Amino acid sequence: MNDSGKGGVAPDRDSGTKEPRADVRDIQEVAQPTGTRGGPLHRLYHWVLGWADRPGGTWALFGIAFAESSFFPIPPDVLLIPLALGNVRRSMWFALVCTAGSVAGAMLGYFIGSTLFASIGQPIIELYDGMEHYTELGQLFQENLVLTLGTAGFTPIPFKVFTIAAGAFGVSFPAFVAISAMSRGARFFLVAGLIRLFGEPIRVFIEKYFNLLTIIFMILLVLGFVAVSVVF
């Protein structure tokens, strides 16, 4: 995960030149918390976004994706989008880095749920007002683990609630890792794929309809799962 130049922008190996880097100031706040302007969460959001304009942006993407899966409040998409826009040819690489970090962080979340729930896991879930979702997830994991975890990357419920709950309820660890990789990978590669195909012109569309895109993809994922279940 080597960066070359600011914001993880590497030279174009085909032409020996750099692709134009997206100005961070032009990246609208896709996942910026509402009602927190000037507050700690607002500043934390801009700290994450600022890594797109610094050396080490790719490492920061991995670290933020890792942390977000277990305790951190800012989603890695905030950094993934400007990094991919700054170097479209590497957009799928950034998605892979983001997925790897997120899955590794999910393992930490699972560990917190399985061994440190009372001391760490429950306080984290309560911090995100997720105890009601946590209780529901126990039943959903039993009813349909693949569908529940498979759509976790596309629901408004923080992913960390899923990971901690999975550990607390004793979900199969290999299944948890595999499904988490599928779910998170689908989310990040969807964003990176759109940027890879359409480049800078797709930026405004992603920023404006990001939540809608995730909902549509989640619906398609559920319908696909139902179709497979019916056929087989």
N, C-alpha and C positions, 0 to 999 in steps of 0.2 A: 504494500500500500504506500508506494512512494509518491510524493508530490513533487511537481516541478514548477516553480514559479508560484505566484500567489494563488490562493483559493484552490489549490490542487489542480491547476491548469497545466497540463503537460503539452510539450511540443507535438504537433501533428507529425507523426513519423513518416507519413506518406509524402508530405510536401515540405517538411522542415520548418513550417511556420505554425504560429499559435492561432487557434480559433479565437474570435472575439469573445472576451469574457463579459458575462452579464454583470452590469453594475448592480451591486447589492442594494443600492438606494432605489433601484427601479423594481425590485422584487416586492410585490405587495405581500401583506401579512396573511398568508394562507391560513395558518392555524393560530394566529395570535389570540391569546385569551381576551375575552371581551370584558369591559368594565374594569380594566386594570392599568389604564394608561398612567405612567409615572410610578407605578407600584413595582414591587420586587419581581412579580411574574412578568411584567412588561419588560423590565430590564434584562431578565434572564432570557426572554425570547430574543431580544436584540443581541445579546451575547452569543447565543447559538448562531444566529444569522450572520454575525460578524466573521465567523470562521470561514465563510465562503470567500472572504477577501484577504485571507492570511495563509502563510505557508502552514502545512500540516492539516489542511482542511479534510483530507481523506481520513486521516487518523481520528480527527475530531468527529467525523461522521460515524465511524465505527463506535467510538466511545459514547456518543450521545444515543445511538441506537441501542447500545448495550444497557445504558442506565435507564432509558425510557421503558424498557421491558419489565423493570422491577421497582423503580421508585421515582424516576425523573419525570417532571410534568410536561416538558416540551417535546413534541413528536419529531423524529428525525427528518420527516418530509421537509421541514423548515430549512434544513441545510442541504438535503438531497437535491431539491429543485434548482437553487442557484448554482450548485456545483455542476449539475448536469447541463444546465444552460450555458455555463462558462466553457464547457468542453463537451460538446454534443457527442463526439466520437467515443467518449469514455462514459457515457451516461449509463450503459448497462453494467459497466464495471462498478460505478458508484452504487447502483442498485444491489449488486452482489455484496459489496462491502457492508451496505446498510442491512441487508438480510442476515449476513453472518453475525454482525454485532447484535442485532435484535434477537436472534435465536440463542446466542451465547448468554445474553441478558435474561432471556426467558428461563434458561436453566438456573440462573441465580434466583429468579423469582420462585421457581419450583422448589428450590432448596429452602428458601425462606419460609414458604408455606408448609413444607413437610417437617421442618425441624425447629423453626423459630417463629411459628405463627403467633403465639401469644405475645411475645416480646417485640417483634418487628413487623410481622405480616399483618396482623390485625390493625395496628396503628396506621400503617400505610394505606390500607383499604379504607379506614375511617377518614383519613385525610382527604381522600377523593370521593367521599360520600358513597362508598361502594358496598356497604354491608348488605343492603337489600339485594343487590346483584349477586353478591357472594353466596347468599343463601339459595338463590334461584339456580346458580351455576351447579351446585351440588347435585340437584335433581337433573339438570340438563345434561351433565356429564354422563349420568347413568342412562339416560334415555337415548342420547345420540352424541357420542364423543366427537366423531369426525365432523359432524355438522356444526356443533357448538364451537369447537376450536377452529374449524376451518373458516368460519365467518368472523372469528375474533378480531382479525385485522381490519375489518370493515364496519364495525359497530361503534357507536359513540361511547361505549363502555371502555374505560382505559384498559389497555392490554395487560398492564401489570395486575389488574384484578383477576384476569383469567389465569395468569401464570402462578400467582400466589395461591389462588383457589385450587388449581390443578394439583399442586403439591399437598395442600391441606387435605384434599379429598382422596389422595392416593391414586390419582390417575396413572396409568401405565407410563413410565418415563420414556421408553423408546417411541411409543405412539405419540406422546406429547411433543417430543422433539420433532418428529417427522411432520406432524400436522401443523405445528407452529411454523416450521420452515416453509411449508406450502402456503399457509395463510399470509405470513408476512412477506414472503417472496412475491406473491401475487400482487400485493398492494404496491410494493416498491418498484417492481418491474413494470407495472401498469403505468406509473408516473414516468419512469425512465423511458419506457417504450414510446410513449406519446412524444416526449421531448426528442428522442432519437429519430422518429419519423418526421416530425414537423418542425423541430427546432424552435427558435425564438418566437415565431408567430403563435405557437400553442400556449405560450406563457400565460397570457391574459385569460384564456379559456380555463386552464387548470386552476388558476387563482380564483376565478369567479365561481367555477362549478366543481371544485375539489370534493366537497362533501357529497354532492349529487353523484359524481362519478363513483365514489366508493359505495354508495347505496345501490346504484344500478349494477355494479359488479357483484355486490353481495347477493342481490336478487338472482342474477344469472348463475352464480355459484350454487345457490340453493336449488334453483330449478334443475341445474345439471345433476346435482346429487339426487334429487327426487327421481329424475328420469332414469338414472343408472339403477336406482333401487327398484323401480318398477320393472325395468327390462330384465334385471338379473335376480 
